[in-house]
Amino acid sequence: MDRRSRLSRGHLPARPAVSRHRGGHSWRGRHRPGGRPECACACGYPALLSGFVHGAAQTCPGLPWGVLAGIGKVESDDGRSTAPGVHSGANFAGAEGPLQFEPATFAQYAVDGDHDARLNIYDPADAIYTAAAMLCANGAASGTRAGIRRAVFAYNHSQAYVTDVLSWAARYTVPAPSGAATAAIAFALGQVGKPYQWGAAGPDAYDCSGLVYAAYAAAGIRIARTTFGWRQDGPQVPLSEIQPGDLLFSAGSDGTPASPGHVVMYLGGGQVIQAPQTGEDVQVDPLSLTGVVVATRPADLPPAS
């Protein structure tokens, strides 16, 4: 289903073709036909840029490299786009280079990423290191879910943009799980942007437990429909040993540590997917173990008969 039909059904907030904001950065509103990342998980990142992205992320403790890579994907398909402004000139909003900076913003945060004594907005290394500096200055240095979301929002003032970037980050950094976990993750990622609705388990809306219930049902495994039945959701695993596909339970707003009220699915690579609460959509977020009281591994359960 293309983006326009999904928007008409309310699965994603409307987004302007170009947004201009105080961060001085613009986004053209396209990265692939259909608007959705194509891989279910663990997509390969272009080898040519990998060293720059990993190196730039290391300049900002707390910034996952996948978030930086996700911005490059959304902005210019990792520099592969031939749209105006990516390789020369500017687009009609004044954005330039593979990371689509406006010149004033690039100048504010500019880093000579390839150490050639020149600052070049079109140079991938300079653009990537400069983007890392901007993200770091706007919250990513905290390494928290809220800080990373705030940093990406500062890069482009659109919650839909934040969702797109973090979805790509998850796909780039998720280790390839096997079997049921792969299928469950693929299903869950396919629901990004659909609205939260209490008591819903799809296909058009989900609550937190409804999302993971439907994801594992798609993988052929039956788990409890609500968080209060978490003991049916596979063996418990230590939080230090979580793997992609594991479920992480917390008290939430309507539970307790003994009877959790909220659940997220771990994607790997420091990312989770969840249906957070009324007024928010299914989204990918940075992992936070704060408040997590138990983790389970539904992928170890036998297939439903």
C-alpha positions in Angstrom: 0.0 0.0 0.0 1.4 3.4 -0.9 1.9 6.3 1.5 -1.0 8.2 0.2 -3.5 5.5 0.9 -2.0 4.9 4.3 -2.3 8.6 5.1 -5.9 8.7 4.0 -6.6 5.9 6.6 -4.9 7.9 9.3 -2.0 5.5 9.9 0.6 8.2 9.6 0.4 11.9 10.4 0.4 14.2 7.4 3.8 15.5 6.4 4.6 18.5 4.2 6.8 17.9 1.1 9.3 20.3 2.6 9.6 21.5 6.2 11.7 24.5 7.3 12.4 25.1 11.0 14.7 26.8 13.4 17.2 24.0 13.0 17.9 25.4 9.5 17.5 22.0 7.9 15.0 20.8 5.2 13.6 17.5 4.2 12.1 16.7 0.8 9.7 14.1 2.1 10.8 11.1 0.0 13.2 8.2 0.4 11.6 5.3 -1.5 8.5 4.7 -3.4 5.8 3.7 -0.9 7.6 5.6 1.9 8.4 2.5 4.0 11.8 0.8 4.6 11.9 -2.4 2.5 13.8 -4.7 4.8 12.3 -6.6 7.7 15.5 -6.4 9.8 19.2 -6.3 9.7 19.5 -4.5 6.3 23.1 -3.9 5.1 24.4 -0.4 5.3 26.5 0.9 2.4 30.1 -0.2 3.0 31.5 3.0 1.5 29.8 5.1 4.2 30.0 2.6 7.1 33.4 3.8 8.4 32.3 7.5 8.4 29.0 6.7 10.2 30.6 4.5 12.9 33.4 7.0 13.4 31.1 9.9 13.7 28.8 8.1 16.1 31.8 7.5 18.4 32.4 11.2 18.7 29.1 11.4 20.6 28.8 8.7 23.4 25.1 7.9 23.5 24.4 8.3 19.8 23.7 4.9 18.2 25.3 4.7 14.8 22.0 3.4 13.3 20.3 6.7 14.1 22.9 8.6 12.1 22.6 6.1 9.3 18.8 6.4 9.4 19.0 10.1 8.8 21.2 9.6 5.8 18.7 7.1 4.4 15.7 9.3 4.8 17.4 12.4 3.6 19.0 11.2 0.4 18.9 7.4 0.2 22.5 7.5 1.6 23.6 9.9 -1.1 22.3 7.8 -3.9 19.5 10.3 -4.7 19.9 12.4 -7.9 17.5 15.0 -6.6 18.5 18.7 -6.7 20.8 19.7 -3.9 22.2 16.3 -3.0 25.4 16.4 -5.1 25.4 20.1 -6.1 23.4 23.2 -5.8 20.4 23.3 -3.5 16.8 22.1 -3.5 14.0 24.6 -3.6 14.1 25.0 0.2 17.8 25.7 0.2 19.0 22.4 1.5 22.3 21.0 0.3 24.4 17.8 0.4 23.7 14.2 1.3 22.5 15.1 4.8 20.4 18.1 3.4 21.7 20.9 5.6 21.0 24.5 5.1 24.4 26.3 4.8 24.0 28.3 8.0 23.3 25.2 10.0 26.2 23.3 8.4 28.5 26.2 9.3 27.2 26.2 12.9 28.2 22.5 13.5 30.7 21.9 10.8 33.3 19.1 11.3 36.1 18.2 8.9 35.2 14.5 8.8 37.9 13.4 6.3 40.6 15.7 7.7 41.3 17.3 4.3 41.4 20.9 5.8 38.2 21.8 3.8 34.6 21.9 5.0 32.4 20.7 2.2 28.7 20.3 2.7 28.5 17.9 -0.2 31.3 15.7 1.1 29.8 12.6 2.8 32.4 12.5 5.6 32.0 16.2 6.5 28.2 15.9 6.3 28.0 12.8 8.4 30.3 14.1 11.1 28.5 17.4 11.1 25.2 15.7 11.5 26.6 13.7 14.5 27.7 17.0 16.1 24.3 18.5 15.6 22.5 15.5 17.1 24.9 15.4 20.0 24.3 19.1 20.8 20.5 18.6 20.7 20.1 15.7 23.1 21.7 12.5 21.7 24.6 12.7 24.1 22.3 11.6 26.9 21.9 8.2 25.3 18.3 8.2 26.5 15.2 7.4 24.5 13.9 11.0 25.1 17.2 12.6 24.3 17.6 10.7 21.0 14.1 11.5 19.9 14.6 15.1 20.8 17.8 15.2 18.8 16.2 13.7 15.7 13.2 16.1 16.1 15.6 19.0 16.2 17.1 17.8 12.9 13.6 18.0 11.4 10.6 19.2 13.3 8.3 16.3 12.3 7.2 13.4 14.5 6.7 11.3 11.4 10.3 12.0 10.4 11.5 10.8 13.8 9.5 7.6 13.3 11.0 7.0 9.9 14.6 7.6 11.1 14.3 5.3 14.1 12.6 2.6 12.0 15.6 2.7 9.6 17.9 2.7 12.6 16.3 -0.5 13.9 16.6 -2.2 10.5 20.3 -1.3 10.2 21.3 -2.4 13.7 19.1 -5.4 14.5 21.2 -8.6 14.6 19.5 -11.2 12.3 17.5 -13.4 14.7 16.2 -16.7 13.5 12.9 -18.4 13.1 9.9 -17.1 15.0 11.7 -14.0 16.3 12.4 -12.9 12.7 8.8 -13.3 11.7 7.5 -11.5 14.7 9.9 -8.6 14.3 9.0 -8.3 10.6 5.3 -8.2 11.4 5.8 -5.7 14.2 7.9 -3.3 12.0 5.2 -3.5 9.4 2.8 -1.9 11.8 4.8 1.2 12.4 2.7 4.3 12.2 -0.6 2.6 13.0 -2.5 4.2 16.0 -2.7 3.1 19.5 -6.1 1.9 20.6 -6.8 0.3 24.0 -7.9 -3.3 23.5 -7.0 -3.5 19.9 -4.9 -6.3 18.3 -4.9 -5.2 14.7 -5.1 -5.0 11.9 -5.6 -1.2 11.9 -4.7 -0.3 15.5 -3.0 -1.9 18.5 -2.4 -1.6 22.2 0.9 -2.6 23.6 0.1 -6.3 24.2 -2.1 -6.5 21.1 0.9 -5.6 19.0 3.2 -8.3 20.4 0.3 -10.8 20.5 -0.4 -10.2 16.8 3.3 -10.3 15.9 3.9 -13.7 17.5 0.6 -15.0 16.1 2.0 -14.1 12.6 5.1 -16.2 13.6 2.8 -19.2 14.6 3.3 -18.8 18.3 0.4 -18.1 20.8 1.2 -15.9 23.7 -1.1 -14.2 26.3 -3.3 -11.5 24.9 -2.6 -9.1 27.9 0.5 -8.2 29.9 -1.0 -9.7 33.0 -0.5 -13.1 31.4 3.2 -12.6 30.9 4.1 -15.9 32.5 2.6 -17.6 29.3 5.0 -15.7 27.1 8.0 -17.9 27.1 10.9 -18.5 29.5 12.2 -15.6 31.6 15.6 -14.3 30.5 18.0 -12.0 32.4 18.0 -8.4 31.2 21.7 -8.7 30.5 21.0 -11.5 28.0 18.0 -10.2 26.0 17.9 -11.0 22.3 15.9 -9.7 19.3 12.2 -10.7 19.7 12.3 -10.8 23.5 9.5 -9.0 25.3 10.2 -6.5 28.0 7.6 -5.8 30.7 7.2 -2.8 33.0 4.5 -1.6 35.4 3.2 1.1 33.0 0.4 3.3 34.0 -2.1 0.6 34.9 0.0 -2.2 36.4 2.5 -2.9 39.1 6.0 -4.5 39.2 4.3 -7.8 40.1 1.6 -7.5 37.5 3.1 -5.5 34.6 0.9 -3.2 32.5 3.1 -2.4 29.6 5.2 -4.4 27.1 7.6 -3.7 24.3 9.5 -5.9 21.9 13.3 -5.8 21.7 14.6 -5.4 18.2 18.3 -5.6 19.0 20.8 -2.9 18.4 19.5 -0.8 21.3 16.0 -0.4 19.8 12.5 -1.5 20.8 9.1 -1.3 19.1 6.0 -0.5 21.0 2.4 0.8 20.9 3.0 3.4 23.7 -0.3 5.0 24.7 -3.4 6.8 23.5 -2.5 9.6 21.0 0.7 7.9 19.8 1.4 5.5 17.0 3.3 2.2 16.9 6.9 3.4 16.9 10.5 2.3 17.2 12.3 3.8 20.2 15.7 3.5 21.8 15.9 0.8 24.5 15.6 1.8 28.1 15.7 -0.8 30.8 14.6 1.7 33.4 11.4 0.2 35.0 11.7 -3.1 33.2 10.7 -5.8 35.7 10.9 -9.0 33.6 11.9 -10.2 30.1 10.5 -13.3 28.3 11.4 -15.1 25.1 8.3 -16.2 23.2 10.5 -17.5 20.3 11.4 -20.5 22.5 7.8 -21.6 22.8 6.6 -24.4 20.6 4.4 -23.5 17.6 0.7 -23.2 18.2 -1.1 -26.4 17.3 
